[in-house]
């Protein structure tokens, strides 16, 4: 599994990356995780609002800080 987290560098930190890492750690999920603050790359990927999470090439959410349970659901496939 590949997880990409896009966060804005100019605004208040959201630490969505940390939330993803916590969800992985607490649920035994192994994945490659990257964090990006590259606005142009986000736009190329169709992301107009950050923070955003992409799981295996699919944008699963944008524009707000998700709840922990939502992140776990995305990473486990809703199991």
N, CA, C and O atoms as a DFTB+ gen file, in Angstrom:
316 C
 N C O
     1  1       0.856      -1.171       0.000
     2  2       0.000       0.000       0.000
     3  2       0.900       1.230       0.000
     4  3       1.928       1.264       0.675
     5  1       0.499       2.232      -0.762
     6  2       1.217       3.498      -0.797
     7  2       0.262       4.611      -0.372
     8  3      -0.830       4.750      -0.922
     9  1       0.684       5.393       0.605
    10  2      -0.129       6.480       1.135
    11  2       0.630       7.785       0.937
    12  3       1.804       7.891       1.289
    13  1      -0.052       8.777       0.370
    14  2       0.540      10.098       0.188
    15  2      -0.301      11.112       0.945
    16  3      -1.525      11.135       0.816
    17  1       0.348      11.937       1.724
    18  2      -0.329      12.972       2.492
    19  2       0.128      14.320       1.958
    20  3       1.327      14.600       1.916
    21  1      -0.814      15.152       1.554
    22  2      -0.518      16.513       1.120
    23  2      -1.001      17.467       2.187
    24  3      -2.170      17.448       2.573
    25  1      -0.086      18.309       2.666
    26  2      -0.431      19.329       3.648
    27  2       0.130      20.658       3.183
    28  3       1.174      20.701       2.533
    29  1      -0.551      21.735       3.509
    30  2      -0.084      23.069       3.146
    31  2       1.059      23.480       4.051
    32  3       1.051      23.194       5.248
    33  1       2.037      24.151       3.476
    34  2       3.165      24.607       4.285
    35  2       2.963      26.027       4.786
    36  3       3.698      26.486       5.661
    37  1       1.974      26.728       4.240
    38  2       1.815      28.146       4.553
    39  2       0.818      28.418       5.683
    40  3       0.741      29.539       6.185
    41  1       0.084      27.433       6.069
    42  2      -1.000      27.644       7.032
    43  2      -0.712      26.910       8.338
    44  3       0.354      26.320       8.517
    45  1      -1.667      26.961       9.227
    46  2      -1.562      26.254      10.498
    47  2      -1.335      24.758      10.242
    48  3      -2.068      24.158       9.456
    49  1      -0.340      24.150      10.884
    50  2      -0.078      22.723      10.683
    51  2      -1.288      21.872      11.055
    52  3      -1.961      22.134      12.051
    53  1      -1.552      20.860      10.251
    54  2      -2.696      19.986      10.511
    55  2      -2.276      18.641      11.078
    56  3      -3.076      17.972      11.732
    57  1      -1.023      18.230      10.837
    58  2      -0.472      16.956      11.283
    59  2      -1.315      15.756      10.872
    60  3      -1.458      14.799      11.633
    61  1      -1.866      15.811       9.677
    62  2      -2.583      14.663       9.137
    63  2      -1.607      13.504       8.929
    64  3      -1.971      12.339       9.091
    65  1      -0.371      13.834       8.571
    66  2       0.665      12.807       8.421
    67  2       0.821      12.025       9.730
    68  3       0.889      10.796       9.709
    69  1       0.876      12.716      10.848
    70  2       0.980      12.067      12.148
    71  2      -0.236      11.211      12.460
    72  3      -0.113      10.146      13.065
    73  1      -1.395      11.670      12.054
    74  2      -2.626      10.910      12.256
    75  2      -2.584       9.609      11.463
    76  3      -2.987       8.559      11.962
    77  1      -2.099       9.680      10.236
    78  2      -1.964       8.484       9.400
    79  2      -0.966       7.514      10.038
    80  3      -1.227       6.313      10.115
    81  1       0.167       8.030      10.490
    82  2       1.158       7.164      11.136
    83  2       0.591       6.495      12.391
    84  3       0.846       5.317      12.641
    85  1      -0.170       7.243      13.169
    86  2      -0.782       6.674      14.377
    87  2      -1.765       5.558      14.011
    88  3      -1.757       4.493      14.627
    89  1      -2.603       5.805      13.014
    90  2      -3.582       4.797      12.589
    91  2      -2.883       3.534      12.108
    92  3      -3.330       2.424      12.396
    93  1      -1.790       3.701      11.376
    94  2      -1.033       2.545      10.903
    95  2      -0.440       1.771      12.070
    96  3      -0.565       0.548      12.134
    97  1       0.202       2.473      12.986
    98  2       0.866       1.848      14.118
    99  2      -0.119       1.091      15.014
   100  3       0.136      -0.048      15.407
   101  1      -1.228       1.725      15.328
   102  2      -2.193       1.135      16.258
   103  2      -3.018       0.010      15.640
   104  3      -3.673      -0.745      16.358
   105  1      -2.988      -0.106      14.300
   106  2      -3.797      -1.130      13.639
   107  2      -2.959      -2.130      12.846
   108  3      -3.497      -2.909      12.059
   109  1      -1.647      -2.109      13.053
   110  2      -0.771      -3.079      12.410
   111  2      -0.732      -2.970      10.894
   112  3      -0.579      -3.978      10.205
   113  1      -0.868      -1.779      10.378
   114  2      -0.877      -1.564       8.926
   115  2       0.533      -1.201       8.475
   116  3       1.171      -0.314       9.041
   117  1       1.003      -1.892       7.460
   118  2       2.314      -1.595       6.893
   119  2       2.102      -0.964       5.531
   120  3       1.370      -1.492       4.694
   121  1       2.750       0.170       5.319
   122  2       2.612       0.880       4.050
   123  2       3.760       1.855       3.884
   124  3       4.436       2.220       4.845
   125  1       3.965       2.269       2.643
   126  2       4.909       3.341       2.344
   127  2       4.138       4.650       2.481
   128  3       3.099       4.830       1.846
   129  1       4.644       5.562       3.305
   130  2       3.961       6.826       3.536
   131  2       4.885       7.976       3.171
   132  3       6.045       8.016       3.579
   133  1       4.349       8.912       2.393
   134  2       5.118      10.112       2.063
   135  2       4.279      11.342       2.394
   136  3       3.048      11.302       2.408
   137  1       4.988      12.428       2.657
   138  2       4.334      13.701       2.948
   139  2       4.842      14.728       1.944
   140  3       6.035      14.778       1.642
   141  1       3.936      15.538       1.436
   142  2       4.323      16.564       0.482
   143  2       3.647      17.884       0.822
   144  3       2.500      17.916       1.269
   145  1       4.375      18.965       0.602
   146  2       3.811      20.315       0.745
   147  2       3.903      21.032      -0.605
   148  3       3.759      22.252      -0.677
   149  1       4.143      20.265      -1.673
   150  2       4.300      20.796      -3.024
   151  2       2.935      21.109      -3.626
   152  3       2.215      20.207      -4.056
   153  1       2.586      22.386      -3.654
   154  2       1.272      22.820      -4.140
   155  2       1.071      22.455      -5.611
   156  3      -0.009      22.010      -5.999
   157  1       2.092      22.639      -6.415
   158  2       1.958      22.347      -7.842
   159  2       1.719      20.855      -8.086
   160  3       0.941      20.491      -8.968
   161  1       2.374      19.999      -7.322
   162  2       2.146      18.559      -7.451
   163  2       0.724      18.213      -7.032
   164  3       0.075      17.384      -7.669
   165  1       0.240      18.835      -5.973
   166  2      -1.135      18.594      -5.533
   167  2      -2.120      18.973      -6.630
   168  3      -3.046      18.214      -6.916
   169  1      -1.936      20.120      -7.239
   170  2      -2.839      20.576      -8.307
   171  2      -2.780      19.616      -9.489
   172  3      -3.813      19.297     -10.078
   173  1      -1.581      19.151      -9.843
   174  2      -1.453      18.183     -10.939
   175  2      -2.225      16.904     -10.645
   176  3      -2.687      16.228     -11.564
   177  1      -2.364      16.574      -9.370
   178  2      -3.074      15.358      -8.968
   179  2      -4.567      15.600      -8.763
   180  3      -5.294      14.689      -8.365
   181  1      -5.032      16.832      -9.035
   182  2      -6.454      17.149      -8.910
   183  2      -6.869      17.594      -7.524
   184  3      -8.063      17.671      -7.235
   185  1      -5.913      17.888      -6.662
   186  2      -6.209      18.313      -5.291
   187  2      -6.236      19.839      -5.256
   188  3      -5.236      20.497      -5.538
   189  1      -7.378      20.379      -4.910
   190  2      -7.510      21.830      -4.841
   191  2      -7.503      22.358      -3.415
   192  3      -7.321      23.556      -3.199
   193  1      -7.700      21.476      -2.439
   194  2      -7.690      21.880      -1.032
   195  2      -6.898      20.865      -0.231
   196  3      -7.020      19.657      -0.434
   197  1      -6.091      21.371       0.678
   198  2      -5.345      20.485       1.569
   199  2      -5.864      20.672       2.980
   200  3      -6.493      21.691       3.266
   201  1      -5.625      19.740       3.855
   202  2      -4.866      18.518       3.682
   203  2      -5.620      17.509       2.811
   204  3      -6.833      17.601       2.620
   205  1      -4.856      16.542       2.292
   206  2      -5.438      15.502       1.447
   207  2      -4.680      14.202       1.666
   208  3      -3.496      14.203       2.002
   209  1      -5.387      13.091       1.468
   210  2      -4.769      11.772       1.559
   211  2      -5.072      11.022       0.268
   212  3      -6.205      11.004      -0.212
   213  1      -4.017      10.399      -0.283
   214  2      -4.151       9.541      -1.454
   215  2      -3.721       8.143      -1.029
   216  3      -2.635       7.971      -0.476
   217  1      -4.559       7.149      -1.279
   218  2      -4.230       5.763      -0.959
   219  2      -4.199       4.982      -2.264
   220  3      -5.203       4.890      -2.970
   221  1      -3.042       4.424      -2.574
   222  2      -2.839       3.657      -3.809
   223  2      -3.332       4.406      -5.046
   224  3      -4.002       3.834      -5.906
   225  1      -2.991       5.689      -5.121
   226  2      -3.303       6.497      -6.289
   227  2      -4.695       7.108      -6.313
   228  3      -5.019       7.868      -7.225
   229  1      -5.519       6.789      -5.329
   230  2      -6.887       7.311      -5.278
   231  2      -7.007       8.352      -4.167
   232  3      -6.656       8.086      -3.017
   233  1      -7.507       9.540      -4.521
   234  2      -7.728      10.577      -3.512
   235  2      -8.906      10.137      -2.652
   236  3     -10.019       9.981      -3.154
   237  1      -8.665       9.935      -1.351
   238  2      -9.739       9.482      -0.474
   239  2     -10.398      10.627       0.292
   240  3     -11.517      10.488       0.786
   241  1      -9.691      11.768       0.390
   242  2     -10.323      12.925       1.014
   243  2      -9.472      14.167       0.839
   244  3      -8.254      14.082       0.678
   245  1     -10.125      15.325       0.871
   246  2      -9.419      16.603       0.799
   247  2     -10.160      17.645       1.627
   248  3     -11.358      17.529       1.883
   249  1      -9.414      18.664       2.038
   250  2     -10.009      19.878       2.557
   251  2     -10.374      19.977       4.017
   252  3     -10.910      21.000       4.444
   253  1     -10.102      18.944       4.804
   254  2     -10.394      19.036       6.231
   255  2      -9.553      18.010       6.973
   256  3      -8.967      17.119       6.359
   257  1      -9.495      18.133       8.267
   258  2      -8.772      17.155       9.077
   259  2      -9.743      16.016       9.381
   260  3     -10.786      16.237       9.995
   261  1      -9.404      14.803       8.955
   262  2     -10.335      13.688       9.169
   263  2     -10.322      13.196      10.613
   264  3      -9.397      13.468      11.377
   265  1     -11.354      12.482      10.951
   266  2     -11.410      11.806      12.247
   267  2     -10.516      10.561      12.185
   268  3     -10.323       9.979      11.117
   269  1      -9.985      10.172      13.316
   270  2      -9.130       8.989      13.405
   271  2      -9.817       7.765      12.796
   272  3      -9.202       7.022      12.031
   273  1     -11.082       7.555      13.133
   274  2     -11.821       6.390      12.661
   275  2     -11.944       6.387      11.134
   276  3     -11.925       5.322      10.515
   277  1     -12.070       7.566      10.526
   278  2     -12.123       7.649       9.068
   279  2     -10.815       7.169       8.455
   280  3     -10.812       6.404       7.490
   281  1      -9.706       7.625       9.023
   282  2      -8.392       7.227       8.511
   283  2      -8.225       5.718       8.604
   284  3      -7.773       5.084       7.650
   285  1      -8.581       5.145       9.731
   286  2      -8.487       3.691       9.901
   287  2      -9.333       2.988       8.849
   288  3      -8.890       2.000       8.262
   289  1     -10.529       3.474       8.603
   290  2     -11.400       2.885       7.588
   291  2     -10.780       2.916       6.197
   292  3     -10.849       1.927       5.468
   293  1     -10.171       4.047       5.818
   294  2      -9.529       4.159       4.506
   295  2      -8.372       3.192       4.386
   296  3      -8.170       2.584       3.335
   297  1      -7.604       3.046       5.467
   298  2      -6.398       2.230       5.411
   299  2      -6.685       0.742       5.527
   300  3      -5.872      -0.077       5.099
   301  1      -7.815       0.381       6.092
   302  2      -8.158      -1.035       6.229
   303  2      -9.216      -1.464       5.221
   304  3      -9.636      -2.621       5.217
   305  1      -9.639      -0.563       4.386
   306  2     -10.676      -0.902       3.398
   307  2     -12.043      -1.031       4.029
   308  3     -12.909      -1.727       3.499
   309  1     -12.252      -0.363       5.163
   310  2     -13.550      -0.379       5.826
   311  2     -13.806      -1.637       6.630
   312  3     -14.950      -1.918       6.990
   313  1     -12.759      -2.404       6.920
   314  2     -12.912      -3.656       7.673
   315  2     -13.150      -3.379       9.133
   316  3     -13.302      -4.312       9.921
